[in-house]
Amino acid sequence: MEELNKKQRMFADFYIQTGNATDSYLRAGYKAGGHSAEVNASRLLRNAEVLKYIKERNEQLDVDFIADITETKRFWTELLRDENADMKDRLKASEYIAKTNGAFVDKKEVKGAFDGIIEFGFIDPCKDN
């Protein structure tokens, strides 16, 4: 497969930043009049190498800039332990930590037939059953 040329790479980088293909096409240095910029930008976004480059760059940006769960939990823990932080923020951090550790169970609605009888059974652990 071919490598991207300079304009294709610039187009992809601008597109990652803005999400606007037509503007990115023009900012990358391509010349076009009328609807040509839209058409050619759309064509570039279907180019396999351009798509591959955009995907790889986005994955790298995710690694570099987006906090993963470990980093997020560290942040919440630091906030929880910060005695100078507002109490409401510390409590919210503790709630988030507890939720990510599975301390709360979401309410579940169960639909179906119910005959009005609930039976409870207890097992005596000291008695042979």
C-alpha positions in Angstrom: 0.0 0.0 0.0 1.1 3.5 -0.7 2.2 6.1 1.9 0.2 9.3 2.2 1.6 12.3 0.5 2.0 15.6 2.4 -1.4 17.0 1.4 -3.2 13.8 2.3 -1.5 13.7 5.7 -2.4 17.4 6.3 -6.0 16.8 5.2 -6.3 13.9 7.6 -4.7 15.9 10.5 -7.0 18.8 9.9 -10.0 16.5 9.6 -9.1 14.8 13.0 -9.0 18.3 14.5 -12.2 19.7 13.0 -14.4 16.9 11.7 -15.0 19.1 8.6 -13.9 17.4 5.4 -14.4 20.3 3.0 -12.5 22.8 5.2 -9.8 20.3 5.9 -9.4 19.7 2.1 -8.9 23.4 1.5 -6.7 24.0 4.5 -4.4 21.2 3.4 -3.6 23.2 0.3 -5.8 21.6 -2.3 -7.4 24.0 -4.9 -11.0 23.5 -5.8 -14.0 25.6 -6.9 -17.7 25.1 -6.5 -18.6 21.8 -5.0 -15.3 20.2 -6.1 -13.9 20.6 -2.6 -16.8 18.7 -1.1 -16.6 15.9 -3.7 -12.9 15.5 -3.5 -12.8 15.7 0.3 -15.5 12.9 0.4 -13.3 10.9 -2.0 -10.3 11.3 0.3 -12.3 10.1 3.2 -12.9 6.9 1.3 -9.2 6.4 0.5 -8.1 3.3 2.4 -4.7 4.8 3.3 -6.3 8.0 4.6 -8.8 6.1 6.6 -6.1 3.9 8.1 -4.0 7.0 9.0 -7.0 8.7 10.6 -7.8 5.5 12.6 -4.3 5.1 13.8 -3.9 8.7 14.8 -7.2 8.7 16.7 -6.2 5.5 18.6 -2.9 7.2 19.5 -4.7 10.4 20.6 -7.0 8.2 22.8 -3.9 6.7 24.5 -2.2 10.1 24.9 -5.1 12.2 26.0 -8.0 10.2 27.2 -7.9 9.0 30.8 -8.4 5.3 31.3 -10.2 3.9 34.3 -7.1 3.5 36.4 -6.1 7.1 35.9 -9.7 8.2 36.6 -9.9 6.2 39.8 -6.5 7.6 40.9 -7.9 11.1 40.4 -11.1 10.3 42.4 -8.9 8.8 45.1 -6.7 11.9 45.3 -9.8 14.1 45.5 -11.3 11.9 48.1 -8.2 12.2 50.3 -7.7 15.9 49.7 -8.7 17.5 53.0 -8.8 21.0 51.4 -11.4 19.9 48.7 -15.1 20.7 49.2 -16.9 18.0 51.1 -19.4 17.5 48.3 -16.6 16.9 45.8 -15.0 14.4 48.2 -18.3 12.6 48.7 -19.0 12.5 44.9 -15.5 11.0 44.4 -16.2 8.3 47.0 -19.5 7.5 45.2 -17.8 7.2 41.9 -15.1 4.9 43.3 -17.8 2.8 45.0 -19.8 2.5 41.8 -16.9 1.4 39.7 -16.1 -1.2 42.3 -19.6 -2.6 42.1 -20.7 -1.4 45.6 -24.2 -0.3 44.4 -26.7 -2.5 42.7 -29.0 -0.8 40.2 -32.7 -1.2 40.7 -34.1 -3.8 38.3 -37.7 -4.1 37.2 -39.0 -7.6 36.8 -42.1 -8.1 34.7 -44.2 -11.3 34.7 -46.9 -13.2 36.4 -47.1 -13.1 40.2 -49.5 -15.3 42.2 -49.1 -13.2 45.4 -47.2 -15.9 47.3 -43.7 -15.4 48.5 -41.9 -18.3 50.1 -38.8 -17.9 52.2 -36.7 -20.8 53.2 -33.9 -20.9 55.8 -31.2 -23.5 56.0 -29.7 -24.2 59.4 -25.9 -24.5 58.8 -25.5 -26.5 61.9 -28.0 -29.1 60.9 -27.5 -31.9 58.4 -29.9 -31.4 55.5 
